[in-house]
């Protein structure tokens, strides 16, 4: 079997249903399995998956993972997968018709390809925020890296909403670090960056625009308040995954008062204020990550 599709979820039964429906419309002609990792949900996720199991011929496996954490759930999916490739689809994402076919075809081109990512288009609940700075779009898991199939050059990486791995990679490389990645309501991340950096030492990483997904962005996230929280947690993630914590801590201590001063100096410019406040939140996150006072 070529492909194992993994959906890791926590209390998003309605979204899981839409994600599963998108997998029923795939143009891929070969056999594939679907694995839903229920990461300690308290809603009716299990019931939704069981309904699909009885309706379709595609093997759909329901796996309950008690230990909370996105990286924990992803690693469980890797252990459960029986395909040559494991394709991760976020529980709040909808796969395009050619999603599986395009990823499998790219892997099949070259055994040196260890990781493949695809385009991620936003599905805003309401209107897209006009105030969103271009450099902050990736924080909403939006990815449009190229118009053609290309190798992704470091530091660029695919995003977890639409990423796939050659399973044999994990014969020599440990999977996701479980001290990184979201746990419950926190926004800890960088688990994908850390893993893909290790994969790059042995394999190439590719991007294809032909394997796109729609990623839902709820109204509750379309605010400066949520974005600043996300930026803070990006700083935390950077510190937790860093091997040079002391140097990072000292740099952040120096930068915080500088950005605070610039916020006052450019008080007349709303865009510059937000950028400086963003940098303040990021550096505060780095300090918290080094000191491990973010939980």
N, C-alpha and C positions, 0 to 999 in steps of 0.2 A: 504493500500500500504506500502511495506517494505522500499523502498529506494527512496530518492530524490537525484539526482546527480547535484551538483552545480559547474558551471564553471564561475569564475569571470574574466573579461577580460577588457583590455584597449589597443585598437589599435593593435590587433594581429589577424586580420581576418583569415589569412592563417593558423595560428596555431590552432585557434578555430575549423576550418574545420577538421583538422586532429584529434583533440581531440574528436569531435563529431563522426567521422567515427569509432574511436575505440570503441565507446559505442554501435555501431550497431552490433558488433561481440561478444557480451557478452554471456557467457554460462548460466547466471542466467535465470531461467525459469519463475520467478514471474514478476508481473507488476512493472514498475518503471517510474519515470518522470525525465526529464532533465530541469534544470533551468539555463539559460545563463544570468548572470548579466553584462550588458554592462555598464561599468563604464566610462561614458562620452567619448566614442570613437568617432573619427572623420573619421575613415576609413569605409569600407563596411561590418563591423561586422553584422549589422542588416540584410543586404541582405543575407549573408551567412546563418544565423540562419533561416530566412524565407524560403530559398530554402530547408533546411532540414525538416522544418515543413510540407511542401507539399509532400515530398518524402517518409516519413516514418510514421508508425503507432504509434511509441513511442510519448507520449506527450512531446513536446519540447516548453518550455515557454521562450519568450524573455522579459526581464525586463530592462528598461533603468534607471540607477541610476545617477543622475546629480552630486551629491556630490562626489568629487574625493577622493579615498583612498581605499586600499585593505580591511582594517577592516570594513569600511563602506559597501563595496560591499558584504563581507561575512555575515555581520549582516543582510543585505537585503535578501540574499539567505536564511538565517535561518527563517526569517519572512515569506518568500514566500513558504517554503517547506511544503509539506503535507505528507511526508513519515514518517515512524517510525524512520528511520535513515537518516541523511544527510551526503552525501559523497562528499568531496571536491576534485576536480581534477584541477590542474593548467591548464591554457589555453595553455601552451607550453609543456604539458605532454600528453603521449599516454598510455591509460590503457591496461593492458594485458587482455586476454580473460576471465580469471576467477576472475577478479578484484571485481566486484559487488558481485558475489556468495560467494567468500571467506570472504569478510567483513561482509556480512549479516549473514552468518553461524556462525561466531565468536560471533557477538552480541547476536545471538539467544541462545548461550550456557549458558549465565549467565546474568541476569538482572543487576548485579552489575558492568558490564563493561560499562563505560560511553564514552570511546574514543578508537578508533582503528586506528593504522597506518600501512602502508605497506612499502615494499621495494621500494627504488627509485634508479634506475640504470641511469647512465649518458649517454646521447647521444651526444658525443662531435662533434662539427662541425670541422672536421679535426682530428688531432692526439691529444690524451690526453697529457697534459703538464708534461713532465718528471721532471720538477723543482718543482712541487706542493708538499709541505710538507704534510705528512699524516694527521697532526692535522688540516690542512686547508680544507680538502676535504668536511666536512659538510657545509662549506660556499658556496659550489656549489650545495647545496641541494642534496647530495648523502647520502643514508641511507641503510646500510646492517647490521642490529642490531643482527640478529640471524638466524640460519638455520631452526628453528622450531617456532611454536606459543608459545610466552612467554609473561609474564607480563613485561612491561617496568618499570624499577626501576629508581626513581629520582636520578640524574637530567636528565636522558635520556627522550626524547620526540619524538613523530612522527613529521614529517615536513608537512607544509601546502600543498605541491604539491600532497600529498597522505594521507589525514587524514579524519576520519569520526567521527561523534558524535551521540549518542542517543538523539533524539529530546527532550525527557522528562527531560534531564539534564537542559535545559534552562527554565524549570518551576521554578527552585529554584536558578539557577546560571545565572548571567548576561553574555551575549556573549562577543565578542571581544572588548577590549578597543580601542576606535577609536582615541586615541592620540598615539597609537602604530601602526606599520604596514606601508607599503610603501604608499607614496602619490606622484604621478607623478614620477619624476626622482630620488627622494631621495631613500635611501636604509634602511630606518628605519625598524626595525624588533622587535622581542621579544613578539609580540602579541600572538603567539601560546604558548610560554613558560608560559606567565602570565595566560592565560586562563586554560591551562592544570594543572598548579599548583593549581588553585582553584577547578577544577574538582576532583583532587586527594583527596581532603578532604572528598569527598562523594562516589567516584567511583574508580574503577581500570582502568588502561590504558594498552592496549595490543598491541602487534605487531604480524603481520603475514607476512611471506615471500611469501605466496601464492597469495597475492593481490599486485602484483608489477606494477609499471609504469616506462616508459622511460621518462626521463626529458631532454629536449633539452638544450644544453649549446652552445650558439652562439660563433663564433670566436671572436667577440668583447669583450667577457668576459675572454678569455684565455690569460691573460697577468698579469704581476705582478702589473701593474698600477691599473687595475680594482680590483684585489684582495686586494690591500692596501686600496682602497676606500671602499670596502665591510667591511674590518676589522675596519676602522674608524667608519662606521655607526653601526657596532656591538657594539662598545664602546658607541656611542650615545644612542643606544637602551637600553643597560645595565643601563645607568644612568637615562634615562627617566622612566624606569620601577621600579627603586630601591626605597625602602622606607627609605634608609639610605644615602641620597645624600651628606650630610656634610662629613661623614667619607670617602665615596668613593672619593669625591673631594680632600680631603687632601692626601689620599693614591696615587692618580694619580699625584698630584703635586710633590710628593717625587719620584715617579718612573720615571717620564719623564727624568730628568737629568741623572739618573742611566743608563737607556737604551741608552741614547745618548752617554754616556761615553763608554759603552760596545761596541757600534757600532764602535767607533774609535779604541778601544783596539784590537778587533778581525777583523780588516780591511782585514786581509789576508784570512779569512774564509768566502766565499760568502754565505754559508748556514746560518751561525751564524749571519752574517750581516742582512740577510733578516728577520730572526726571531726577532732580536732586533728592526729593523725598524718596523716590524709588531706590536710589543708591544708598540712602540712609537705612532704609528697611533691609536692603540686601546685606550691608555690612553689619548691621545689628544681628541679622540671622547668622552670619559667619561667626561672630563672637559667641552667640548662643550655642552654635554647633560645636565649636572648640571646647567650650565649658560644659557641654551636654546639659544645658538648663532649659531646653526647649520643650520638654514633655509636660 
